């Protein structure tokens, strides 16, 4: 993960956004040496959300809780997992 100070990122914002969007690179924006925000592609975020939904579903299944409704992200993730298998 690349880290860059917010002050330095101002002049490079377009390039940083393109790197995140097309290269799937995560860019950490720092403020006084501490990470303040991340620039990530929408696809990376969607992948994380799908993985989280699958893990939440598996946890509910392991606990024997099948009463919960499935979110769209959960259904999408389950279908993607079935297609990959």
LINKA-V940829 format. One record per residue. N is the residue number from 1. PSI is psi in radians with two decimals (none if undefined). D_CENTER is the distance of its C-alpha to the mean C-alpha in Angstrom with 2 decimals. Layout:
[[N,PSI,D_CENTER] [N,PSI,D_CENTER]]
//
This chain:
[[1,2.25,13.57] [2,2.38,15.99] [3,2.42,17.32] [4,2.44,19.52] [5,2.52,21.57] [6,-0.73,21.09] [7,-0.67,24.72] [8,-0.52,24.30] [9,-0.44,21.16] [10,-0.82,23.19] [11,-0.20,25.25] [12,0.22,22.46] [13,-0.81,19.84] [14,-0.81,20.26] [15,-0.73,20.01] [16,-0.74,16.92] [17,-0.75,15.08] [18,-0.69,16.46] [19,-0.72,15.45] [20,-0.76,11.76] [21,-0.76,12.17] [22,-0.52,14.56] [23,0.00,14.16] [24,0.58,10.41] [25,2.44,11.36] [26,2.24,9.75] [27,2.15,12.58] [28,2.17,13.54] [29,2.19,16.15] [30,2.59,18.83] [31,1.96,21.59] [32,0.71,24.65] [33,-0.05,22.91] [34,2.42,20.12] [35,2.15,16.47] [36,-0.51,16.30] [37,2.82,13.09] [38,2.52,10.30] [39,2.00,10.25] [40,2.74,7.33] [41,2.66,7.94] [42,-0.59,7.36] [43,-0.71,7.28] [44,-0.79,4.50] [45,-0.76,2.42] [46,-0.72,5.41] [47,-0.75,5.63] [48,-0.77,3.84] [49,-0.71,5.93] [50,-0.75,8.58] [51,-0.74,8.94] [52,-0.74,9.38] [53,-0.73,11.78] [54,-0.78,13.66] [55,-0.69,14.15] [56,-0.72,15.38] [57,-0.81,17.65] [58,-0.64,18.99] [59,-0.78,19.74] [60,-0.72,21.64] [61,-0.75,23.44] [62,-0.57,24.42] [63,-0.09,25.79] [64,0.28,27.72] [65,1.71,26.18] [66,0.28,26.14] [67,-0.32,27.10] [68,2.51,23.67] [69,2.70,22.59] [70,2.40,19.57] [71,2.90,16.95] [72,-0.71,16.18] [73,-0.68,12.69] [74,-0.77,14.69] [75,-0.78,17.31] [76,-0.77,15.17] [77,-0.71,13.53] [78,-0.72,17.09] [79,-0.73,18.53] [80,-0.70,16.18] [81,-0.71,17.08] [82,-0.68,20.71] [83,-0.53,20.73] [84,-0.41,19.45] [85,none,22.20]]
//
